[in-house]
Amino acid sequence: MLLELSIKDFALIDDLKLQFGKGLNIMTGETGAGKSIIIDSVNFVLGERSSKDVIRTGTDKTEVTAVFENVDTDDFKNARETYGLSTDDDVLILYRELNTSGRSICRINGNVVTTSVLKTIGNFLIDIHGQHQHQSLLNESYHIDLLDTFGGSFISGLKDEVKTIYAKVQLVKQNLKSITGDETERERKLSLLDYQVKEIDAAKLKVGEEEELIKEQNILNNSEKLYSVLSSCYSSMYENG
């Protein structure tokens, strides 16, 4: 249930705080009185895409805060656990601000979250139906949720059972893949190993050969220096004697 909505510098609204009671709440007013702006601000704080145009002229940013209580649907609980969100005293506080540079800051109960997370959580809190707009009913992915809800606790239990079985199946598949591996990759590795074995056999390597080759390399590297020293000695002994 939406308890409170605080709007600051949003469109034409300077500073507005609305408190809602249990049951049906009705806002009335003439065309252009700002009813649709309030709905837009709700969409904004629920994570819907918004441009800098919603910032009231002459201000640097807009801020909207929505306070909810008694949010206890299974989908919301699962999402809360997924994103590590805590709720104190069953109260959920959504906050979003947008500044003139286009930077958006979102918080849920004081914790900074992305806009996508805010939108995911927001989908479980409010369903907005306009005059020609029925968001959830037009969303095919929501149809199965409606059927599941109609099925009650029996269907809910089956869903949990299927989730558990599916998770186990995925784990078995992952373990099986790690054991058998991809056949193509396996063949490639075998071919590479076979080639390397043949190359090693053809080289006819001997124990200690590497050390001998290193010694020989060191001697060859110093050959020019040795030649220079010997030439100098020869000249000293025979040419200058």
C-alpha positions in Angstrom: 0.0 0.0 0.0 1.2 3.5 -0.9 1.3 5.6 2.3 3.0 8.8 1.3 4.3 10.5 -1.8 6.7 13.5 -1.7 7.3 15.5 -4.8 9.8 18.3 -5.2 10.5 20.4 -8.3 8.8 17.9 -10.6 7.3 19.6 -13.8 5.0 22.3 -12.4 5.0 21.1 -8.8 7.2 23.0 -6.4 6.9 21.0 -3.2 4.0 18.6 -2.5 3.4 15.9 0.1 0.5 13.5 -0.2 -0.7 11.0 2.4 -3.0 8.2 1.5 -5.4 6.3 3.6 -6.5 2.7 3.4 -9.0 1.7 0.8 -10.1 3.9 -2.1 -8.4 7.4 -2.5 -9.8 9.8 -5.1 -8.1 12.9 -6.6 -10.4 15.3 -8.5 -9.8 18.6 -10.2 -10.2 20.5 -13.4 -8.3 19.6 -16.5 -4.7 21.0 -16.1 -4.9 21.0 -12.4 -1.9 18.6 -12.2 -3.5 15.2 -11.6 -1.5 13.6 -14.4 1.7 15.1 -13.2 1.2 13.3 -9.9 0.8 10.0 -11.8 3.9 10.9 -13.8 5.9 11.4 -10.6 4.8 8.0 -9.4 6.0 6.4 -12.6 9.3 8.4 -12.2 9.9 7.1 -8.7 9.1 3.5 -9.8 12.0 3.6 -12.3 10.3 4.5 -15.6 12.4 6.3 -18.2 12.3 10.0 -17.8 14.0 13.0 -19.5 15.4 16.2 -17.9 12.2 17.9 -19.0 10.5 16.7 -15.8 12.8 19.1 -13.8 10.9 22.2 -12.8 12.2 25.3 -14.7 14.8 27.2 -12.7 15.9 24.3 -10.5 18.8 22.0 -10.6 17.1 18.7 -9.9 13.9 16.9 -9.1 13.2 14.5 -6.2 10.4 12.1 -5.6 10.0 9.8 -2.6 7.3 7.1 -2.2 6.6 5.2 1.1 5.0 1.8 1.0 3.9 -0.7 3.7 2.7 -4.3 3.9 4.4 -5.4 0.7 4.3 -9.1 1.1 3.8 -10.7 -2.3 6.0 -13.7 -3.1 7.4 -12.0 -6.2 8.4 -9.0 -4.1 10.0 -11.2 -1.4 12.0 -13.1 -4.1 13.2 -9.8 -5.7 14.1 -8.4 -2.3 16.3 -11.4 -1.5 17.9 -11.3 -4.9 19.0 -7.7 -4.5 19.7 -7.9 -0.8 17.2 -5.3 0.2 16.1 -5.0 3.8 12.8 -3.6 5.0 12.4 -2.1 8.5 9.0 -2.5 10.1 7.5 -3.6 6.8 8.1 -0.1 5.4 9.6 0.3 1.9 11.0 3.7 0.9 11.7 4.4 -2.8 13.7 7.6 -3.7 14.8 8.9 -7.0 16.3 12.2 -8.1 17.4 13.5 -11.5 19.6 16.5 -12.1 20.0 18.8 -15.1 23.2 16.9 -16.2 21.0 13.8 -16.7 22.4 11.9 -13.7 19.8 9.8 -11.8 20.3 8.6 -8.3 18.0 5.9 -7.0 17.7 4.5 -3.4 15.6 1.8 -1.8 15.5 2.1 2.0 18.6 4.3 1.8 20.6 1.8 -0.3 21.8 3.1 -3.7 20.5 0.9 -6.5 20.4 1.1 -10.3 17.3 2.4 -12.2 16.7 -1.1 -13.5 16.6 -2.5 -10.0 14.2 0.3 -8.9 12.0 -0.5 -11.9 12.0 -4.2 -11.1 10.9 -3.6 -7.5 8.4 -1.0 -8.6 6.7 -3.4 -10.9 5.6 -5.3 -7.7 4.2 -2.3 -5.9 1.8 -0.4 -8.2 0.0 -1.1 -11.4 -1.1 2.0 -13.2 -4.1 1.9 -15.6 -4.7 5.0 -17.7 -7.8 5.7 -19.7 -6.5 3.7 -22.7 -3.7 1.9 -20.9 -3.7 -1.3 -19.1 0.0 -2.0 -18.6 0.0 -5.5 -17.0 -2.9 -6.8 -19.1 -1.1 -5.9 -22.3 2.1 -7.5 -21.1 2.0 -11.1 -22.2 4.6 -12.2 -19.6 2.2 -11.1 -16.9 -0.6 -13.4 -18.1 0.9 -16.5 -16.5 1.2 -14.6 -13.2 -2.5 -13.9 -13.3 -3.3 -17.5 -13.9 -1.0 -18.6 -11.1 -2.6 -16.1 -8.7 -6.0 -17.5 -9.6 -4.8 -21.0 -8.8 -4.1 -20.0 -5.2 -1.8 -21.8 -2.8 -2.0 -25.1 -4.7 -0.4 -23.6 -7.8 2.0 -21.6 -5.7 3.2 -24.8 -4.1 3.6 -26.4 -7.5 5.6 -23.4 -8.7 8.0 -23.7 -5.8 8.4 -27.5 -6.5 9.1 -26.9 -10.2 11.7 -24.2 -9.3 13.5 -26.6 -7.0 13.5 -29.4 -9.6 14.6 -27.1 -12.3 17.5 -25.8 -10.2 18.6 -29.5 -9.6 18.4 -30.3 -13.3 20.5 -27.3 -14.2 23.1 -28.4 -11.6 23.2 -31.9 -12.9 23.6 -30.6 -16.5 26.5 -28.3 -15.4 28.2 -31.2 -13.6 27.8 -33.5 -16.6 29.2 -30.9 -18.9 32.2 -30.4 -16.7 32.9 -34.2 -16.7 32.3 -35.0 -20.4 33.2 -31.6 -21.8 32.5 -30.4 -25.3 33.2 -33.1 -27.8 34.8 -30.8 -30.4 37.1 -29.2 -27.7 38.0 -32.6 -26.5 39.0 -33.8 -30.0 41.0 -30.6 -30.5 43.0 -31.2 -27.3 43.7 -34.8 -28.2 45.0 -33.8 -31.6 47.2 -31.2 -30.1 48.6 -33.6 -27.5 49.2 -36.2 -30.2 51.2 -33.7 -32.3 53.3 -32.6 -29.4 54.2 -36.2 -28.5 55.3 -36.9 -32.1 57.4 -33.7 -32.1 59.1 -34.7 -28.8 59.8 -38.2 -30.1 61.2 -36.9 -33.4 63.6 -34.6 -31.5 65.2 -37.6 -29.8 66.0 -35.7 -26.7 68.5 -37.0 -24.1 68.8 -36.5 -20.4 71.0 -33.5 -19.6 70.9 -32.3 -23.2 69.3 -29.0 -22.3 72.2 -28.2 -19.9 74.8 -29.1 -22.5 73.1 -26.9 -25.1 73.0 -24.0 -22.7 76.7 -24.4 -22.0 77.4 -24.5 -25.8 75.3 -21.4 -26.3 77.2 -19.5 -23.6 80.5 -20.5 -25.3 79.3 -19.4 -28.7 78.0 -16.1 -27.3 81.5 -15.4 -25.9 83.4 -16.5 -29.1 83.8 -13.0 -30.4 85.3 -11.8 -27.1 87.7 -14.8 -27.0 88.8 -14.2 -30.6 89.6 -10.6 -29.8 91.7 -11.5 -26.8 93.6 -14.2 -28.6 94.3 -11.8 -31.6 95.6 -9.2 -29.2 97.9 -11.7 -27.5 99.2 -13.0 -30.9 100.0 -9.5 -32.0 101.9 -8.7 -28.8 104.0 -11.9 -29.1 104.9 -12.0 -32.8 104.2 -8.6 -34.5 105.8 -6.3 -31.9 108.6 -8.7 -30.8 
